[in-house]
Amino acid sequence: MAEGTKGDSWLLTTPPGTSQYTMYRDEDADPPALICQVGKTQLRYDLRCIDDLHAMLAEHGDWIALGSADEQKPAKEGTVEAWGRSASNPVGGFYGLKKGLRGRLGMYLPPLLEELGLAEVEHNARKNRMRAL
C-alpha cells in the first residue's frame, strides 16, 4: 500500500469504477490537507475528514448512501456528501477547502477509507453505499 505522501500517493478508483485519481496527505498545509488529483483538477479537503468520516460511520452503524455532488448542487439528505457539508459535522460545514471545488467528498473519500481498511464500499454503477469496518 502507498504511504499517502506526494511522492507515494494512493492510486484510487471511484466507487463505480469509472475513473482513477490520486490522493495524498499534505500535513504542512494550513489546515493540514488531503489532496485529491483528478486529471488536471485538484481538490483539497481538511485532512481530519478521514477520522471524522470514520467516526460518523461507526456511530451510524449501518450502510449510508454516498450521494456525491458538486459544491454548486444540493446534496441529498442522509448521505456522506450531505454530512461532508453540514453545519452539524465536526468542522461546521464543508470539509472541502477550495471554493468552487468543495463538493464530491462522497465520491473521492470513500475509496480512501476502503484502502485504509476503515470502511466497506459498494462498487455498483450507481447509488453506492458505505459502512465502517
N, C-alpha and C positions, 0 to 999 in steps of 0.2 A: 504494500500500500504506500502511496505517496506520503510525503511529510506535510504537505499543505503549505509549503513555502513558495515564494515566487519562482525559485529555481526548480522546485519539485512539486508542482501544482497537482491537485486532484483532477483527473480527467473523468468527467461525469456525463451521463446521458439523461435527457429529460424523461419523466415517467412514461410517456407514450413511446419512447424510444426513437423519436424523430430527429433529435438534434444533440450534438455533443457540445460541451463547453468545459471550461476550466474554472477552478476556484482555488484561492489561497488566502491565508491569513496575512494581514499587514498590522502587526501589533504595535508598530511605531506610529501609525496614523493617529489622529486626534478627532474623534474617538477611535480606538482600535477597530479595524475594519475587516470584513470578509469581502474579498474582491472576486467578482464573477465576470469572466470574459466570455462573451457570446459573439463570436465573429469579431467585428470591429467595435462592438458596443461593450462598454464596461459599466457594470452595475456595482454599487457598493452598499453593503449592509453593515449595521452595527454588529461587531463580532459577537457580542453577547447573545445574538439571536439564536445561535446553536444551542446553548444551555437553556435559554428561556423557552424555546420551542419544545425541547425535550421535556422540560418540567411541565409545560402545559399539556403535552400529550400524555404524560404519566398521570397527571391529575385527572384528565378527561377519561382515561381508562378504556377507551374503545376507539374504533375507526372514526376518522374525521376526514371529510372531503378536502381536497387541496384547493380548488376554486381559484386558480391562477387568473390574474387580471392585471392589465397595465394600470399605472397610477391614475390615469385620467378616467378610467372606468370604475363603476362601483363594484365592490367585492360582494359576492353572495354571502349572506349572513351564515354563521356557523361553520365557516371554512378556515383553513390555515391562512389563506390570504386575508380574510376579514380580521382575524386575530393579529396578523402582522402589521395592521394599520390602525388598530383600535385604540381609543383613548384609555381603555382599561387594561392594556397589556403593560408589562413592566417598564417600558420606556415611554408610555403615554402617547403613542402614535406610531408613525411609520418607522420601521427598522431600516428602511432604505435611506441612504444618506445623500443621494444625488438627485436634486429637484428635477422632476420630469421623468426620472427613471427609478422611482422608489417602490414601484409595484413588482409583481412577479415573484415575490417571496414564495408563494405556493407552488411555483414551477421549479425554481432553482435550488431551494434549500432542502426539500425532502430527499433527493438523491444523495446529498451530502450526509444527512443523518443516517441514511441507509448504509453508506460507505463506512461511516464511523461505528456502525453496529449499534446505533441508538434507536433505530426505528425500522419498521417494515413498511414498504411502499408498494402499492399495486402498480402494475405496468400495462394497463389497458389502453386502447386507443383514445378513450375519453372518460371523464368522471372518475378519476383515480382518487384513492384514499390512502391514509397512513395511520399508523398507531405506534406507540412506544414499545420498545422491547425491554 
